[in-house]
Amino acid sequence: MAKDRIWQVVIDYAVITLGTVIVGTGLGFFLVPHKIAAGGISGLATVIYYLTGIPVGVTMFTLNVPLFIMAVRNLGVRFGVRTLYGTAILSLWIDFLVGRVSAPTQEPLLAAIYGGLLTGVGLGLVFRAGGTTGGTDLAALLLRRRLRASTGQALLVADGLVIATAAAVFGVELGLYALISLLVSSRMIDSVQEGVGYAKVVLIISSQPQEIANSILFNLNRGATALEGEGLYTSQKRRVILCVVNRAEISRLKALVRNIDPQAFMIVTSVHEALGEGFKDLTREII
């Protein structure tokens, strides 16, 4: 058990490092060179950098000290250490990139989109490994403990004031680009944390539930669960079949149901993430 815990900690810090590097790359290659301050401590640091010349990473680390103290008090020493690690790596990596590399594109819109995509993916990885890179992503986690919102939504709220400040300094147009980048980043954070909807959950109501269940089990090679249901209008009791399949299997499932009971009622919806038998291994999933 001790070895498993040590190995999990190693994996967590490796993911935090990877995510932090991705965030720093998005900032150093795309956002900072184009004066796109897409919220957060990094946005404030970008504004300060262009006004005073103080390195972005130095400003970020300094401004993160109060948030680090809050993390230790509210989320525990373990989380605080991971926050300090992520903040330090990010600050060093950004200062290494800014001024040493040129932006891959001179188009602000592309910079906003790709910068937001990279920072969102990176932050999502860091969050999944149980850490943060400081800044308003840490503030978002603190807010999430009090508000019923996703991390991405909380981050969107926390960053609004920063974008308004950046728009006042750099101009409204760059502020609008920053908003685009923030929206992309927020969506990518939730996608990385919750999955991208690669699976489908299906509810099937039929007069021939056992035949459909057997076909799912032996022809589709998928598991299924029977739920007890009752029609409110007819008061007739029926078994409802619950099944989760991947996107490639949904057409086959529809065909199986149609061949057995053309009058069956089906509900198909997307699943953000499916863990367990037939899908991702829950024991290897990074929480």
KEDREN-103090 format. One line per field, with one value per residue (C-alpha): y, z, x. Coordinates in steps of 0.05 Angstrom, whole numbers, plus 5000, padded with zeros to 4 digits. Example, Ala and Ser with C-alpha at 12.3 -4.5 7.8 and 13.67 -1.06 7.14 Angstrom:
c2: (4910;4979)
c3: (5156;5143)
c1: (5246;5273)
***
This chain:
c2: (5000;5048;5035;5049;5115;5135;5117;5158;5218;5211;5208;5268;5311;5289;5310;5376;5389;5372;5414;5473;5471;5470;5530;5568;5551;5579;5643;5651;5634;5664;5708;5751;5770;5795;5832;5785;5786;5730;5739;5713;5731;5719;5773;5823;5804;5816;5885;5901;5873;5921;5980;5970;5917;5872;5799;5763;5703;5745;5784;5721;5687;5750;5759;5686;5687;5708;5655;5603;5619;5613;5546;5519;5544;5521;5462;5432;5429;5375;5418;5479;5445;5424;5495;5523;5472;5489;5564;5560;5518;5562;5627;5600;5572;5636;5680;5631;5638;5712;5753;5691;5661;5695;5684;5630;5676;5750;5743;5762;5718;5656;5674;5681;5615;5573;5607;5593;5521;5507;5542;5506;5438;5451;5476;5418;5369;5405;5406;5331;5317;5354;5418;5488;5539;5592;5654;5656;5582;5572;5625;5586;5523;5563;5592;5524;5501;5555;5560;5505;5515;5479;5498;5530;5572;5594;5613;5653;5694;5705;5730;5781;5839;5824;5826;5892;5921;5896;5926;5993;5990;5955;5976;5946;5904;5866;5859;5824;5778;5763;5745;5696;5664;5659;5626;5575;5562;5554;5503;5463;5459;5427;5381;5355;5346;5316;5284;5304;5264;5202;5155;5150;5129;5097;5085;5036;5024;4965;4911;4861;4881;4812;4801;4869;4857;4790;4821;4876;4825;4772;4809;4877;4848;4905;4904;4930;4946;4935;4990;4983;5035;5050;5089;5145;5146;5071;5050;4993;4969;4959;4945;5002;4981;5025;5016;5055;5047;5084;5127;5073;5025;5070;5055;4980;4987;5025;4971;4916;4950;4966;4894;4867;4921;4977;5010;5016;5083;5104;5162;5174;5226;5240;5219;5263;5205;5130;5092;5018;4954;4964;5035;5071;5033;5068;5044;5080;5143;5207;5241)
c3: (5000;5017;4950;4915;4952;4934;4862;4860;4889;4836;4781;4811;4811;4740;4716;4754;4721;4652;4661;4688;4629;4581;4617;4614;4541;4525;4563;4539;4465;4453;4506;4537;4471;4444;4509;4518;4593;4597;4671;4732;4766;4699;4668;4722;4715;4640;4651;4703;4656;4600;4648;4691;4658;4719;4696;4691;4732;4789;4794;4792;4847;4891;4882;4896;4967;5000;4960;4980;5054;5042;5008;5068;5116;5076;5035;5077;5077;5023;4975;4994;4978;4910;4898;4916;4870;4811;4822;4825;4762;4724;4744;4724;4658;4637;4653;4613;4552;4552;4514;4490;4441;4388;4380;4328;4300;4292;4289;4357;4347;4335;4395;4438;4416;4421;4484;4516;4492;4521;4587;4595;4580;4627;4684;4676;4683;4744;4777;4764;4798;4861;4852;4823;4793;4841;4816;4804;4788;4862;4878;4834;4875;4939;4909;4886;4959;4971;4904;4865;4800;4759;4766;4697;4714;4780;4744;4693;4749;4785;4721;4699;4737;4712;4640;4652;4680;4621;4572;4607;4598;4531;4497;4488;4427;4465;4523;4476;4452;4525;4537;4478;4507;4576;4548;4510;4572;4617;4569;4563;4638;4646;4586;4615;4685;4664;4597;4527;4518;4483;4511;4507;4560;4535;4570;4534;4550;4514;4519;4506;4555;4565;4491;4484;4546;4519;4452;4487;4530;4477;4410;4431;4487;4534;4604;4621;4683;4693;4729;4754;4721;4719;4667;4703;4653;4647;4715;4678;4708;4659;4664;4639;4610;4625;4580;4568;4501;4463;4403;4353;4383;4386;4315;4328;4392;4356;4302;4355;4390;4325;4301;4367;4383;4332;4382;4436;4468;4473;4506;4484;4518;4523;4581;4602;4630;4641;4691;4705;4667;4591;4597;4634;4692;4755;4795;4747;4741;4766;4815)
c1: (5000;5057;5089;5023;5016;5087;5076;5011;5047;5101;5047;5011;5074;5091;5022;5027;5094;5067;5005;5045;5093;5033;5003;5069;5077;5008;5025;5096;5084;5016;4984;5039;5072;5005;4986;4927;4914;4862;4847;4882;4947;4981;4936;4954;5027;5023;4995;5049;5103;5085;5077;5139;5183;5181;5184;5118;5140;5168;5103;5061;5101;5098;5023;5010;5039;4972;4935;4986;4973;4898;4909;4946;4892;4831;4854;4910;4986;4989;4949;4990;5056;5029;5006;5074;5107;5061;5069;5145;5150;5102;5138;5206;5181;5146;5206;5249;5203;5183;5233;5270;5220;5179;5104;5087;5033;5023;4947;4917;4855;4896;4940;4877;4848;4911;4935;4868;4868;4938;4926;4859;4888;4946;4903;4856;4913;4940;4871;4862;4928;4905;4945;4940;4987;4964;4928;4854;4852;4867;4815;4766;4777;4766;4702;4679;4677;4625;4589;4553;4592;4643;4716;4714;4653;4683;4747;4707;4675;4741;4776;4724;4753;4823;4801;4765;4830;4870;4820;4828;4904;4913;4849;4780;4799;4854;4805;4756;4811;4827;4754;4755;4818;4786;4723;4765;4808;4747;4715;4780;4788;4720;4732;4798;4768;4700;4715;4695;4631;4660;4607;4531;4481;4417;4351;4305;4232;4202;4150;4206;4260;4291;4301;4334;4377;4401;4418;4459;4495;4511;4510;4537;4580;4560;4532;4463;4422;4348;4310;4238;4192;4118;4078;4042;3985;3974;4001;4034;4099;4157;4231;4275;4342;4402;4463;4527;4563;4617;4599;4618;4568;4506;4484;4489;4449;4394;4391;4386;4329;4293;4296;4267;4216;4204;4156;4209;4223;4297;4332;4404;4449;4523;4567;4625;4664;4653;4697;4697;4685;4690;4715;4771;4803;4778;4839;4886;4846;4879;4832)
***
